[in-house]
Amino acid sequence: MCAYPAGALLDGQPAAVVDRVRRAYDQVSAAYLDPDGRLALPTAALLAAGTVTGP
């Protein structure tokens, strides 16, 4: 786990660095944009429920 949120890491950076990070993020995330331009990351979840009966 990162000790600092990404925003805090970028706050002290020059504008050119922030722009470079933003362009890289946009490039990586482009494959996951839905037709409306919203980010739709693939996820999975395993849900289970159960009961214990008897001794």
DAGILIN-V110245 format. One record per pair of residues at least 24 apart in sequence whose C-alpha atoms are under 10 Angstrom apart, sorted by the first residue. I is the first residue (numbers start at 1). J is the second residue. Records with the same first field share a line. If there is no record, write none. Layout:
# DAGILIN-V110245
I = J, J
This chain:
# DAGILIN-V110245
none
